[in-house]
Structure formats: C-alpha cells, structure tokens
Amino acid sequence: MKIERLEISLYRIPTDKPEADGTFHWDATTLVLVESIADSGLRGLGFSYTTAAAGRVIQDLLAEVVIGRLVEQAGAAWQDMVRTVRNVGQPGVAATAISAVDVSLWDLRARAVGLPLFHLLGAFRESVPIYGSGGFTTYSEAELIDQLTGWTGQGISKVKMKVGKDWGTKRNEDLDRVSAVRHALGPDVELFVDANGAYSAKQALDMARRFAEQRVSYFEEPVTFDHLDQLAFIRQQSPIAIASGEYGYNAYDFRDVLEARAVDVLQADATRCLGITGCLQAANLAYTFGVPFSTHTAPAIHTHLGCAVPQIAHLEYFHDHVRIEEMLFEGVLQPQEGYLWPDTDRPGLGLELKRREAERWRI
C-alpha cells in the first residue's frame, strides 16, 4: 500500500473554565488532525495540540514528501519531513506539524497489520501508570481541591497542580494552595507541582525546599527549559525531583538536557518532539543515561508509547486533553486504579474520529 493523500482538519475547543499556569493564560485549545489515507482506503489518524499554522506547514511542505510512499516507509518519510523544514526552522510549529503526520503514519502502519500500536512498536508492558494533572492557577482553592480529589477518588494516587502564579510573584499564595491541597489529599497521595518556568533559579530553589516540607515529591519546570545551567543548579541542590523536557523538539534537545545532568525525570511530548519516532528517541536517550522517563499530556497517544519504551515513570493524564480526546474520539481509554491499558482489540491507536460531533469545533 502507498500513501495516496493527507486530509487535514483543525479544531478549536474552548476550555470549560478560565485556565492559566505560572506564565500563560488560555481559553481554548487547537488540535490539528491528520489522516493519512492509503490507496486501499485505509486511514491512519494522528494529531497535535498546536496552532492552526501547523496545518499550513503540513499542506505546503510535508504532504509532498509523504504522498506516494509505501506505508511501511514511515522512517524514511519522517527523515524527509525533518529535512524539508530546514529553511523554515524545525523547532516549534514545524515540529508539531511533523509530529501529527508521523503519528498518523504509525497509526496507519499498525492498522495495516491489524495490531494495536504498542504491539507493533514492541511492548515492554501492558499498561502505564498515570498522574492526574490540572490544578490551574485560575482555580479557586475549592475548585483546585475538588479536581485533585476527584482523581484520587478514581484510584489515581499521583496528582499535579500549577504553581508560580503570575510569573512567580505570588509565592505565598503558591505555598498556601499547596498546603491546602496536601491537607485535603492526606499523606498517602503523591503530590507534584509545575511552575512552567515561572521562577528565577534562586526563587525556585527556595520554593523546592518549602514544597518539600509539604511532601511534594516532583517539581516540574522550576525555570525555563532554555536555561539548562540554571536547571542543573536547581537539580543539584533541590531536595525533591526536578523534571523538564516538554519543550524539547528533537533528540538533540534531550541529549543536551541529559548531558547537563539537569533533570531527575526527563519528559517528552510526541505531539511536539517529532511524533512517535522522535519520542522513542527521547525515551531511549533517557534509558541510556539512567534517567526516569515521563510523557507530557496527550494520553491517547502516550499510552501506547508508554507501553513500548524501555522504562517509564508515568504519563500525564491532563485535564484539557482528556476532555478534548473524549469529545472528539471514540476509543478513548478510562483509568483503572491509576493505570491506562491499551485496548488490544483495536488496531493502531484504537481511536476513531466522531465526525458529526467534531464538526461543532472545526475551524
């Protein structure tokens, strides 16, 4: 079978409440969907959480190097897509565009042989532990606690909340909210925090020590991923684990953060880091450095990846993306005692677009 065409659809889904983290506010999320269609009529589905401009990158640059290839040539297609965006710049929008196409090609390949994607990739395990993620800085204390305890009520024993409100200028409020959450959760639930790069290095180190007093075990992106020297400094001094990597766009970004000894946990996002192919590279790098690996958001994609990498700490069960994936797709997985289990009876990612319902959000 050969790839006959790519179909691109764009969806913009409003949030259910105003949302913000330490450095950004948003009221909607854009999903770029790619369907790779073979000359047999078989379809593969992939997507990325990005901007509508990624759709133009796919249409104007990527489609021509993918169309006409054999379905089995996903690796060669990936390589040519990476080369094609050289002059427009690979990190950012182009990387998310490549990611969506690459995911769709892997989904198509798995469907062609009738296997769930994690079996095609080579399964190391049948399920992946998750942590509930949201806890936005715009939430009231009551809303914050309600969301996090909702996850623990489903048997999810790890949860994450946002800190660093207003670029780290509300640190006392951050501490009060963490304290309130810890009291509500009790001592047995593992609590993570995510600053989205809001703090300076010295602020972050001070906050890490204060968070440790509330038995926070995982501090994500205390400073921006761009400053590996600062991230490494914090990691060396922090009493709790430091995680980062969601803004890694290729294997070289992940190599650099690992060589800098800047994280205790490496994160990667297949909707940003050049798809399934790129995320596997990140996971293998983490494995060779002996650093735990975690995936960022997009649980419908990362469940399969999490089952097919050498080692995995957990994947992020992110409020926005769980909600969007349930709205747009059939076959979305439900947590079972803190784990996601791919459906072995459904080929590929196991997803089907709810075409009629999705039209409501199409742009």
Secondary structure, 3 states (H helix, E strand, C coil): CEEEEEEEEEEEEEEEEEEECCCCEEEEEEEEEEEEEECCCCEEEEEEEECCHHHHHHHHHHHHHHCCCECCCHHHHHHHHHHHCCCCCCCCHHHHHHHHHHHHHHHHHHHHHCCEHHHHHCCCCCCEEEEEECCCCCCCHHHHHHHHHHHHHCCCCEEEEECCHHHHCCHHHHHHHHHHHHHHHCCCCEEEEECCCCCCHHHHHHHHHHHHHCCEEEEECCCCCCCHHHHHHHHHHCCCEEEECCCCCCHHHHHHHHHCCCCCEEEECCCCCCHHHHHHHHHHHHHHHCCCEEECCCHHHHHHHHHCCCCCCEEEEEHHHHHHHHHHEECCCCCECCEECCCCCCCECCCEECHHHHHHHEC
